[in-house]
């Protein structure tokens, strides 16, 4: 089976489409860096950030093995087709300041903000 290579720019377009489908009420910023990485940022809860991170991992083209200190290519299968995305990594940045949720992480951050 031949591998379909998708550029970083086209990977970003696919991520935008997936985010709009899965999270229609949230405004996302999807940017690509000069190092073939994609950054997703938005204002929302920590729990939503975890869901977005899980979605983003479906579009990464590489993975890092700390034991061998090596980067490895990641292939995906989409509709029976072997696919390799051009974005090496997909990072998620969440602004939870005005969107706290009920998870433990947000509760701790809220307490830290009160103390500071």
Secondary structure as GFF3:
##gff-version 3
##sequence-region A 1 116
A	DSSP	beta_strand	3	6	.	.	.	ID=ss1
A	DSSP	alpha_helix	8	22	.	.	.	ID=ss2
A	DSSP	beta_strand	29	32	.	.	.	ID=ss3
A	DSSP	beta_strand	37	43	.	.	.	ID=ss4
A	DSSP	alpha_helix	46	57	.	.	.	ID=ss5
A	DSSP	beta_strand	62	65	.	.	.	ID=ss6
A	DSSP	beta_strand	70	73	.	.	.	ID=ss7
A	DSSP	beta_strand	76	78	.	.	.	ID=ss8
A	DSSP	beta_strand	81	85	.	.	.	ID=ss9
A	DSSP	beta_strand	89	95	.	.	.	ID=ss10
A	DSSP	alpha_helix	104	115	.	.	.	ID=ss11
###
